[in-house]
Amino acid sequence: MPGPLHSVRILDLTTVVMGPFSTQILAELGADVIKIEPHEGDNMRHVGPLRNPGMGHLYINLNRGKRCLVLNLKKEEGHEALMRLVTSADVLVYNVRPSAMARLGLSYQALQAVNPRLLYVGCYGYSERGPYAGRAAYDDLIQGASGLPWLMSDDGRQAPRYVPINLADRVTGLHVVYAVTAALFHRERTGQGQAVEVPMLESIAHLVLGDHLAGLSWDPAIGPTGYARLLHRRPYATRDGHLCVLVYNDKQWKSFLEAIGRTELWDDPRFNDHGRRARHIDEVYEILSQIMRTRTSAEWMELLARADIPFARMNSAEDVVADPHLNQSGFFVPETHPSEGRLRAMRTPSDWSVSQPDMPTPAPRLGQHSREVLREAGYSDAQIDALAARGITLLDE
């Protein structure tokens, strides 16, 4: 079995990052993912760096393992072709607003009438049950609405900024993955299809408030929001760089103080108990910051390893690519793309004792699988050529 989701067919009507990230993971787990694109292609096809038009780096790294079918869903023949595919699909994933799907004649009710077992999964900005329903949403906006830039501002002492990855898109994408797999499990037991909503704001608020709801966990509140240790942590400056270190529990704190010859700090009532250290976290970080500046990063790594204190290098993106663990564990896989040449791919970060997924196929060119998928839907080659001539599909052969 080439992956635990082998034989599951997914129609992917998503673009940009959130949806494609989720459906690529599903493809990596063995699902047959058919990406439906308009003639101009997914926006991410055109974001550089890129070697050839329509094959930008983000597109390549978000769409491995998929087949690409171009359809003009605003034309009746394009809509008809998609409906043929819906009859044999297990899942349809989309990330436009539900009102846009309805205008295309692709509401859940319309598709359920064709395939009652279909799992109809929508991922978009805001729950349809709240006053923000229908608003446009992007990663930047959802980060702001969920409090992340404020958290990054260190209580307003610095300029607010976004986390410099598509965090809201990718975390919500992971929620889509488990929603799809859980819905498949439910259908396996009951035979029922259903519509599933995965909104971005709720997904990221769930992530942020899980750590920072704090005193507002009680109603009425017993204190402010914020988990103090997370609000103040940052890599420590050493004599010649930075290092990520966590002296956390009582055992580690004792070992650290013994290793640096500062056991008198253990006698300080602020620092000799985990709960008290948490209440004096500002002072803890200030003292550790001063101590860490006294040695080089290499000296600290040697000392911390002997004392069994958790630490890690502060890597750049280039350092991560060169990381010996990731390279030895097989995280990076060489890939030869038919148009892009040799690429560095990242494999699914999970291992399975029985149903280990195969390495996914390279990200498809625009329209690469249009003929193949339309044949599977019952179209003859002559009919497919006619659809291409009328601008309903695009063939890249």
N, C-alpha and C positions, 0 to 999 in steps of 0.2 A: 504494500500500500504506500504510494508516494505522498504521505502526509495525512494527518487525521481528518482533514476536510475533503479528501478525495471524493469525487462525484458530486459535490455540491456546486451548483451553478449560480453565479452571482452576476446580476446586471449592475454595472457601475456607472451611474449618471453623475458622478462627482467631478469636481475640478479643484484646482489650486492645491491646498495642502491637507486639510483635515480629512476630507473624504478619501482622496487617493492614498493617504498614509494608512488609513484603516483597511482599505480594500487590498493594498499591497500585502499587508500582514496576512489577510485571509488567503490571498493567492500563495504566499509563502508557505502557508499551512496546507496547501494542496487543493484549494478551491479553484474551479474554472471561472475566472473573472473576465467578463467581457466589458471592456471600457467603451462606452458610447460617447463619441466626441462630435462636435459640430465641425464644419468644414475648416474653420479657422483654428481648430484644435484647442486643447486645454491652455489656459493662460501661461502656465508654467513651462510650456514648451519653448517659450520665447525669452526666458530669463537666463542670461549668461552667468558664467562662461559657457560657451557652446562651440563645438567644432563644426557642426552642420545645422542649417536652419531647422527649427522645430524640434531640436533635441538638446534643450538646456539641461544643466546639471541637476536642477531640482526635479524636473520631469523624469529624468533617468532614474533618480534615486527614490521616486515615489510610485513608480509604475512597473516595476519588474514583475514578471510572472503573469502579466495580463495579455489579453488579445484586444486589438483595437478595431472597432467598427465605426465608421463615420456615417451618421444619419442626420438628415435635416428633419428634426422632429416637429417643425412648424408646418411642414407639408404633409398632406394626407397620406401619401405613400410612405413617407418616413415613419409616421405614427403607426401605420398598419404594420410595417416591418417590425417595429418594436413590440407591438402587441403579439405578433407571432412568437417572438422570443419569450415574452412573459408567460406564455402557456406552459413552457417547460422549465422555467426558472424556479429556483428555490428562494432567492433573495433578490430584492432590488434596493440599492442604496442610493440616496440622493442628498445633495446639500444646498439646494436652492430653497427659497421660502415655499411653504405649502401652497400658497396662492399661485405661485408661478407653475407648480406642477398641475394644479387644477386647470389653469388656462391652457395648458398643453393637452388636456384630456387625460392626464395621468394621475388623477387622485386615487387614493386607496380604494374607494368604492368602485371606481371604474376598473381598476386592475383586479380587485377581488372577484368581480363578476366573471373575469376571464380565467382566473386561477385562484380558487379559494384557499389553497395551501401556501400562497405566496407570503413571504415575510417582507414587509414594506417598511424600510428603515430610513427615517429622515434625520439628518444631523444639520443643525442650523443654529442661529444665534440665541434665540430666546424661546422658552416654553410657550406653546400656544395658549396656555391657561393664564398667562399674566398680561399686564398692560403693555409690555414691550413686544408682544407678539407681532411678527411681521416686519420688525425693524431690520435694516441691513446690519451685518456684523462681520468684523474681521478680527484677527488675533489681537491687534493693538487695542481695539475698543473693548474687547472682553477682558484683556489684562487690566485695563483701567477700571472697568466696572467691578471687577472682583477684588480690587485693592492692591494688586501687585506693585504698580509704580509707587504707591504710598509706602508700602513696606520697604521697597528698595531705597526710599529717600531717607531712611534712618530717622523716623519721626520728624521729617521735615528739615533735618539738619543739612541735607544734600538735595540737589535738584532731583526730582522724581525721574525715573527712567523705566523703560520696559525691560523685562528679561530678554536678553539678545538671542533668543531662539523662538520659533513659532510654538511656544509652550501651550497656549490655549488650543491651537489647532491639533497638536499632537496628543495632548492628554485627552481631549474630547475624542480623537480618533481611536484611542485605546478603549474608551467607553463604548464606542461603536463595535469594536471587535468582540468584547464580551457580551454585548447586547445581542449581536447576531448569533454567537455560539449558544447563548442561553435560550434564545428563541428557537433555534434549531432543535435543541434538546427538548423543549416544551412540545414542539410539533411532533417530534419522534414519539413522544408519549401519548399525545392527544389527537394528532392529525390536524390540528388547527393552525391556520395561518393567522397573522395579526399585523397590525401597524405598531411600530415602535418609534418613539421620539427620543432623540439624544440632543438636548440643547446645550450650547457652549457655556452660557453664563452659569447655569446650574452646575455643570460639570466642574468648572474652575472654582466657583464659590465653595463647592464641596471639598475641593483640594485645599484651598487657602484656609477656610475656617476650621478644617480638621485640626490644624495646628494652632490657629490664632483666635478661635472663639473665646477661649480662656474663661474669664469671669462672666462673660455673657452666656456661658453654658447654662447658668442658672437664671431663673426668671422669678423675682427680680434679680438683677446682676449682683454678684458678690465682688466684682472687681472689673478692671478694664480688659480690653482685648489685648492679644499679643502674647506669644511665648517668648520670654525675654532672651533666652539663650539663642534662639534662631534670629532674633532681631539684631543681635550684636556680633554674631560670629562672622569671621572673615579669615582668609589665610594670614598666617603670622609672617611679619618681616623678619628675616634672619640677617646675618652680617652681610651676606652677598646675594640675597634674593628673597623668595617666599617659600613657605612650606605649609601644608595642611596637616594640622595636628589636633587630636581630640583627647585631652586628659579628662576622662568622663566620670567613671565610678570611683569608689573609695580605694579599691585595690590599685587602680591605675594612678590615682593621685599620690598614694603613698610611694609607689614604685618610682614615679617621676621625681618626687622630692628627694628620695634617697639617691637616685642616679645623679642629680645635680648638686648634692650636698646642701640642701636647704630644708632639712627635716624640721627646723624650727617653725616653718610655716604650718606644719600639721598641728602644732599646739595652738594655733590661732583659731578660736571658736568659729570664725567665719568660714573656715575652709576644711574642717575635719569631719564634715558630714554632707552627704549629697544634697539634702534638702536645704541646708544652710548655704552651701555654695550657690544653689539656685537663687536664693534670696539676695545674694551679694554678687550676682553674675557680672556686673560692671567691674567690680574690683578684681574678680577672678581674671577676667580678660585683660585688664590693664597690667596686672602683675605678670601674667604669662607673656604678654606682648613685650614687656621689658626684658624678661629672661631670655626669650627667643632671639633677641637682637645680639646676644653675647657670643653666638657661635655661627659658623657657616652652615649652610643647608646640609652639606655632606657630613659635617661633624654631628649635626643633630640626627640625621638618619641613622648613623652608626650607633649613637647613644640610645635613641628611641627603640631601635630594633633589639638591642641587648635588654632593655627594660620592659619589652613587650608592650609598648605604648603605640596605639594606632596612629599611623601617619601615611601621607601620600604626597607625591610630588604635585606641584601646581603646574599642570601641563598646558601648553598651547595646543591648538587644534593640530598643528604639525606633530607635536609630541605624542598626541593620542594615536595618530596614524602609525607612528613608529613604535608604539608601546609593545614591549616584548611579550607581555601576557596576551594581549589581543591577537598578536600575530601567531603565537604558538597555539592558542586555543582554537584557531581557525575562524575567528570572527570575520576577518577579511578574506575574500575569495576572489581570485582573478577571473575576469569575465571578458570574453571576446564578443563585441557587438558587431553585427554585420555592417553597420554604417559608421560606427564611432570608434572602432578598433578596440584596443586593450583598455579595460576599465578596472577600477577597484570597487568591488561590490561588498556589501555587508550582509552576512547571512542572518537568518532568523535567530535571535538570541535565546533559543530554547533547544533542548535535546530530548529525544524521545527514544525509549528503549525498544519500541515495536514499530511505531508509525513515523519514523524520522522523515521529515519533508525532504524532497529533492531540492537542489539549487534551482531557483526560479529562472525562467527564460529572461533574456534582456528586455528592457522596456521597448514597446513596439513603436515603429514609425507610424505616422498618421495614416490610417486606412490600410495598414499592413494586412489585417485579417478580415477586411470587409467581405471579400468574396467567400472566404472559408466559412464565416459565421452565417452569411445569408444563405449559402447552400444548405447548411444545417437546418435553417428555418424553412427549407422547402423551395427556395427560388432556383430556377435554372440559370445557367450561365448567360443565356440570351436575356433573361429578365434582369439579371444583375447588371449587365452592360447597359440595358435601357435605363435602369435607375441611375447609373452613373452619368449617362448622357443628359438626364433631366435634372441633375444636381441634387439628387436625393442621397446619394452615397458618393464616396471617393475611394478609388482603388489605387493602392500603392503596391504594384507587382513588379 
